Each structure stands twice: as C-alpha cells, then as structure tokens.
Amino acid sequence: MDFNRVLIILLLLLFYLPIFSALIDSWLIDPYYSHGFLVPIISAFFIWRKRNLLRYSDRDFNYGVVILALGLFFYGIGIFYRSLFVSAVSFIVVLSGLTLCFCGRDVLHEFMFPICFLIFMIPLPFTDYVSFHMQSFTAACTTSILRLMGIPATNVASQILLENVFFVIGEPCSGLRTMIALLTLSAVFVYVVEGHPNRKIVLFLSVFPVAVVANILRVTSILLIANYYGKESAMQFFHDFSSLFLFLLAFAFLILIGKCLGCSNLRNI
C-alpha cells in the first residue's frame, strides 16, 4: 500500500472520528445494537481474507470521484440535520468511492459485501416506531393463540390480561431486537454459503417471518407458564432463558430453510 493510500485512509478516519465516537456511544446504550462492536471486526475479517486484491490496481477514477462526492454530500446532510444514520451511511458510500478510485470495479465488486455489511452497525432512526407496532402485533397474535388453546385472554394494544395475570409486552419482547440480530447473523450466513443469488435473497428475507414467529412463540410460552405456574415462575428464569433459546432455534430454522433452497454448502471466501 503506497503512501498516498495510507494518508487518505488516515484523513478519512480522522474526518469520521466524531461519527465513530457517536456510534460507539450508541452501541453501549442502545440494546438493539449491542452487537455493533462485532460488525466492523467481521467486515475487516472478510476484507483481510482478500487483501491480496489490494495489490492490483485497475483504477476507475472518474466514477470513483462521483461516488466519493455523493458520500461527502450525504455526510454534510447528516451533520446539518444531526442525523447519525445519514452521516454513518455516508461512510459506506465514501469507502465505496475510494475503493473504486484506487482499485477499480473488480475489487469493489469483491469487497461489496464487507463494505455494505457495515450498515448493520448503524442504528436505525425509527426503531421505537417499529417496536411499538410490533409490540401490539405480538400481543394480538399471542392473545389469539391463547384463546385457541382455551385460555381466556383479553388484549388491549400491547397489554394482555389473563384470569389472574396482567402482562405488558414491552420493547424487549417486541421481537425487533431478535430480528435485527438475526438479520446481521443471516447476512454473514447467506454470504458464506453457495447458492443461486435469487435463492439467497429468499433465504435472507425469510428472517423477517422467522423472527416474528419465534418471538410470538416465546411470548406465548411465557404466558402459558404464567397461567399454569404463576407470573414469578415465568418471569424469573424462563423469561431470560427463552430469549436465547428461541434465537438459536430461529437461526437453526434458517439453516434448514437454506438446505431446502440448496444453500447449505460453504463456499471459498
């Protein structure tokens, strides 16, 4: 790597230092993105695996400058409107532009996944809005299942009332946290397995229904235990244990879907 590349990388890191600092703060306090620390490490690993490509330069300077300018424009918009999401996304665009400038389209194509994977470290600006609606949806579906099982249950918004137990489906039980974590993990899984691109897209998109169903089953199981054995029994050990168990079960189901789609063998990365 020549001196000019090193200098530009250092300037880029210095330029985005306030954004990186804000991201780290969000990873520390936002429960939806506590996995954010792992994302750049995973991205760097995949780039390191193909580091030899950086030795070959087939520059596409004109297109690279256009993308670089677009990224810097987004950075300015994010700073002006104080939007961490837009400012952080601009880093992905700028990184793509620099790769195109110095290494060309072929290298950018090879590095497209590790660069775009960085999107999973950036907190979405509308998680509270989505979580609110997922809470109500989860409560309504859980109530319907309990009624089908013959258990009297009443649902009002995100609240569920059994005969002697009252529950509020809070943000941790909305399923959004599981969905975001599953999307991040599944993106890596889809990248490292072989398969037709269309089938891999279907596999990735299947995260959404799988995460929703897994969370509804989790909440339903908690309320079943509460109904038969009391609220304390459900909320002490099983509440926390079920979260990890259902997450692993959901990912196992995604692997099964991958096998059904012919996306199970690991490819050379």
Buried (B, 14 or more C-beta within 10 A) or exposed (E): EEEEBEEEBEEBEEEBEEBBEBBEEBBEEBEBBBBBEBBBEBBEEBBEEEEEBBEEEEBBEEBBBEBBEBBBEBBEEBBEEEBBBBBBBBBBBBBBBBBBBBBBBEBBEBBEBBBBBBBBBBBBEEBEEBBBEBBBBBBBBBBBBBEEEEBEBEBEEBBBBBEEBEBEBEBBBBBBBBBBBBBBBBBBBBBBBEBEEEBBEBBBEBBEEBBBBBBBBBBBBBBBBBBEEEBEBBBEEBBEEBBEBBBEBBBEBBBEBBEEBBBBEEEEE
